[in-house]
Amino acid sequence: MSEEQPNNPLHGITLEMILETLVERHGWEELGELININCFQIDPSIKSSLKFLRRTPWARAKVEQLYLRGSGE
């Protein structure tokens, strides 16, 4: 299952890497304003946010979209 994915800009980038980049780029407060989910607004942490995002496809999609907009893709 190690097929190449040339059209997938997120190939090889983990959700944790995406989240850490966004927190570094925006900070938790701004991230909570950009994406209105409680795990970014109330006592945020990488661990709790990852748990929520892995179970919530719509929220994960928003995080990935924000990451791609900021990375110039």
Backbone as JSON Lines, residues from 0, in Angstrom:
{"i":0,"aa":"M","n":[0.82,-1.19,0.0],"ca":[0.0,0.0,0.0],"c":[0.87,1.26,0.0]}
{"i":1,"aa":"S","n":[2.05,1.16,-0.5],"ca":[2.95,2.3,-0.57],"c":[2.94,2.91,-1.97]}
{"i":2,"aa":"E","n":[1.75,3.07,-2.54],"ca":[1.63,3.64,-3.87],"c":[1.94,5.13,-3.83]}
{"i":3,"aa":"E","n":[2.48,5.62,-4.94],"ca":[2.74,7.05,-5.07],"c":[1.41,7.78,-5.21]}
{"i":4,"aa":"Q","n":[1.34,8.98,-4.67],"ca":[0.14,9.8,-4.75],"c":[0.55,11.2,-5.21]}
{"i":5,"aa":"P","n":[0.92,11.34,-6.49],"ca":[1.45,12.62,-6.96],"c":[0.44,13.77,-6.91]}
{"i":6,"aa":"N","n":[-0.84,13.46,-6.94],"ca":[-1.86,14.51,-6.93],"c":[-2.38,14.82,-5.53]}
{"i":7,"aa":"N","n":[-1.83,14.2,-4.52],"ca":[-2.27,14.43,-3.15],"c":[-1.22,15.3,-2.43]}
{"i":8,"aa":"P","n":[-1.52,16.59,-2.24],"ca":[-0.52,17.47,-1.61],"c":[-0.25,17.13,-0.14]}
{"i":9,"aa":"L","n":[-1.1,16.32,0.47],"ca":[-0.9,15.94,1.87],"c":[-0.21,14.59,2.03]}
{"i":10,"aa":"H","n":[0.14,13.97,0.91],"ca":[0.8,12.66,0.98],"c":[2.1,12.76,1.78]}
{"i":11,"aa":"G","n":[2.24,11.91,2.77],"ca":[3.44,11.87,3.58],"c":[3.45,12.86,4.75]}
{"i":12,"aa":"I","n":[2.38,13.62,4.9],"ca":[2.29,14.59,5.99],"c":[1.24,14.08,6.98]}
{"i":13,"aa":"T","n":[1.66,13.89,8.22],"ca":[0.73,13.37,9.22],"c":[-0.16,14.47,9.76]}
{"i":14,"aa":"L","n":[-1.28,14.06,10.32],"ca":[-2.19,15.02,10.94],"c":[-1.5,15.77,12.07]}
{"i":15,"aa":"E","n":[-0.65,15.08,12.79],"ca":[0.1,15.72,13.88],"c":[1.02,16.82,13.33]}
{"i":16,"aa":"M","n":[1.69,16.54,12.22],"ca":[2.56,17.55,11.6],"c":[1.75,18.76,11.15]}
{"i":17,"aa":"I","n":[0.58,18.51,10.57],"ca":[-0.29,19.59,10.12],"c":[-0.7,20.46,11.3]}
{"i":18,"aa":"L","n":[-1.15,19.81,12.37],"ca":[-1.63,20.54,13.54],"c":[-0.51,21.34,14.2]}
{"i":19,"aa":"E","n":[0.66,20.74,14.34],"ca":[1.79,21.45,14.94],"c":[2.18,22.67,14.1]}
{"i":20,"aa":"T","n":[2.14,22.54,12.79],"ca":[2.46,23.66,11.9],"c":[1.43,24.78,12.07]}
{"i":21,"aa":"L","n":[0.16,24.41,12.12],"ca":[-0.89,25.43,12.27],"c":[-0.81,26.14,13.61]}
{"i":22,"aa":"V","n":[-0.51,25.4,14.66],"ca":[-0.38,26.02,15.99],"c":[0.82,26.97,16.0]}
{"i":23,"aa":"E","n":[1.91,26.56,15.37],"ca":[3.09,27.41,15.3],"c":[2.8,28.67,14.47]}
{"i":24,"aa":"R","n":[2.09,28.5,13.39],"ca":[1.79,29.59,12.46],"c":[0.76,30.56,13.04]}
{"i":25,"aa":"H","n":[-0.29,30.04,13.68],"ca":[-1.42,30.87,14.1],"c":[-1.58,31.0,15.62]}
{"i":26,"aa":"G","n":[-1.14,30.01,16.37],"ca":[-1.41,29.98,17.8],"c":[-2.81,29.41,18.03]}
{"i":27,"aa":"W","n":[-3.05,28.93,19.25],"ca":[-4.34,28.3,19.56],"c":[-5.5,29.28,19.45]}
{"i":28,"aa":"E","n":[-5.31,30.5,19.92],"ca":[-6.42,31.46,19.93],"c":[-6.9,31.76,18.51]}
{"i":29,"aa":"E","n":[-5.97,32.08,17.62],"ca":[-6.35,32.38,16.24],"c":[-6.9,31.14,15.53]}
{"i":30,"aa":"L","n":[-6.32,29.99,15.82],"ca":[-6.79,28.75,15.23],"c":[-8.25,28.48,15.62]}
{"i":31,"aa":"G","n":[-8.58,28.78,16.89],"ca":[-9.95,28.64,17.36],"c":[-10.91,29.61,16.71]}
{"i":32,"aa":"E","n":[-10.4,30.76,16.27],"ca":[-11.24,31.71,15.55],"c":[-11.41,31.29,14.09]}
{"i":33,"aa":"L","n":[-10.36,30.76,13.49],"ca":[-10.41,30.34,12.09],"c":[-11.27,29.09,11.9]}
{"i":34,"aa":"I","n":[-11.17,28.17,12.84],"ca":[-11.95,26.93,12.8],"c":[-12.66,26.82,14.14]}
{"i":35,"aa":"N","n":[-13.96,27.0,14.12],"ca":[-14.74,27.08,15.35],"c":[-15.07,25.7,15.9]}
{"i":36,"aa":"I","n":[-14.08,25.1,16.58],"ca":[-14.29,23.84,17.27],"c":[-13.71,23.94,18.68]}
{"i":37,"aa":"N","n":[-14.39,23.32,19.62],"ca":[-14.03,23.45,21.04],"c":[-12.62,22.98,21.36]}
{"i":38,"aa":"C","n":[-12.13,21.97,20.65],"ca":[-10.8,21.45,21.01],"c":[-9.71,22.48,20.74]}
{"i":39,"aa":"F","n":[-10.0,23.54,19.97],"ca":[-9.05,24.63,19.75],"c":[-9.31,25.8,20.68]}
{"i":40,"aa":"Q","n":[-10.47,25.83,21.32],"ca":[-10.87,27.0,22.11],"c":[-10.85,26.77,23.61]}
{"i":41,"aa":"I","n":[-11.11,25.55,24.04],"ca":[-11.2,25.26,25.48],"c":[-10.08,24.31,25.87]}
{"i":42,"aa":"D","n":[-9.11,24.81,26.62],"ca":[-7.98,24.02,27.1],"c":[-7.34,23.19,25.98]}
{"i":43,"aa":"P","n":[-6.87,23.85,24.91],"ca":[-6.36,23.13,23.75],"c":[-5.03,22.43,24.0]}
{"i":44,"aa":"S","n":[-4.87,21.29,23.37],"ca":[-3.58,20.58,23.36],"c":[-3.51,19.77,22.07]}
{"i":45,"aa":"I","n":[-2.3,19.44,21.68],"ca":[-2.11,18.64,20.48],"c":[-2.8,17.28,20.65]}
{"i":46,"aa":"K","n":[-2.61,16.66,21.78],"ca":[-3.15,15.31,22.02],"c":[-4.67,15.29,21.93]}
{"i":47,"aa":"S","n":[-5.34,16.21,22.62],"ca":[-6.81,16.2,22.61],"c":[-7.35,16.6,21.23]}
{"i":48,"aa":"S","n":[-6.67,17.51,20.57],"ca":[-7.11,17.92,19.24],"c":[-6.96,16.78,18.24]}
{"i":49,"aa":"L","n":[-5.85,16.06,18.3],"ca":[-5.66,14.92,17.41],"c":[-6.74,13.86,17.62]}
{"i":50,"aa":"K","n":[-7.08,13.6,18.86],"ca":[-8.11,12.61,19.17],"c":[-9.44,13.02,18.53]}
{"i":51,"aa":"F","n":[-9.8,14.29,18.67],"ca":[-11.05,14.78,18.11],"c":[-11.0,14.76,16.57]}
{"i":52,"aa":"L","n":[-9.93,15.26,15.99],"ca":[-9.84,15.36,14.53],"c":[-9.83,13.99,13.86]}
{"i":53,"aa":"R","n":[-9.24,13.0,14.5],"ca":[-9.22,11.66,13.92],"c":[-10.6,11.02,13.9]}
{"i":54,"aa":"R","n":[-11.48,11.45,14.79],"ca":[-12.84,10.89,14.85],"c":[-13.87,11.74,14.12]}
{"i":55,"aa":"T","n":[-13.47,12.92,13.64],"ca":[-14.43,13.88,13.09],"c":[-13.97,14.34,11.71]}
{"i":56,"aa":"P","n":[-14.42,13.64,10.67],"ca":[-13.94,13.93,9.31],"c":[-14.16,15.37,8.84]}
{"i":57,"aa":"W","n":[-15.29,15.99,9.17],"ca":[-15.52,17.35,8.7],"c":[-14.54,18.34,9.32]}
{"i":58,"aa":"A","n":[-14.2,18.13,10.59],"ca":[-13.25,19.02,11.26],"c":[-11.85,18.8,10.7]}
{"i":59,"aa":"R","n":[-11.49,17.55,10.47],"ca":[-10.18,17.24,9.89],"c":[-10.05,17.89,8.51]}
{"i":60,"aa":"A","n":[-11.11,17.85,7.72],"ca":[-11.08,18.45,6.4],"c":[-10.83,19.95,6.49]}
{"i":61,"aa":"K","n":[-11.45,20.62,7.46],"ca":[-11.24,22.06,7.63],"c":[-9.79,22.36,8.01]}
{"i":62,"aa":"V","n":[-9.22,21.54,8.87],"ca":[-7.83,21.72,9.3],"c":[-6.89,21.51,8.1]}
{"i":63,"aa":"E","n":[-7.15,20.48,7.32],"ca":[-6.31,20.21,6.15],"c":[-6.42,21.35,5.13]}
{"i":64,"aa":"Q","n":[-7.62,21.87,4.92],"ca":[-7.81,22.99,3.99],"c":[-7.05,24.22,4.45]}
{"i":65,"aa":"L","n":[-7.1,24.52,5.73],"ca":[-6.38,25.67,6.27],"c":[-4.88,25.48,6.08]}
{"i":66,"aa":"Y","n":[-4.39,24.28,6.32],"ca":[-2.97,23.98,6.15],"c":[-2.55,24.2,4.69]}
{"i":67,"aa":"L","n":[-3.35,23.7,3.76],"ca":[-3.03,23.82,2.35],"c":[-3.06,25.28,1.89]}
{"i":68,"aa":"R","n":[-3.99,26.07,2.39],"ca":[-4.05,27.49,2.03],"c":[-2.79,28.2,2.49]}
{"i":69,"aa":"G","n":[-2.29,27.85,3.66],"ca":[-1.11,28.5,4.2],"c":[0.2,28.01,3.61]}
{"i":70,"aa":"S","n":[0.17,26.83,2.99],"ca":[1.41,26.29,2.44],"c":[1.58,26.61,0.96]}
{"i":71,"aa":"G","n":[0.63,27.38,0.41],"ca":[0.75,27.78,-0.98],"c":[0.29,26.76,-2.0]}
{"i":72,"aa":"E","n":[-0.36,25.69,-1.55],"ca":[-0.85,24.66,-2.48],"c":[-2.11,25.12,-3.14]}
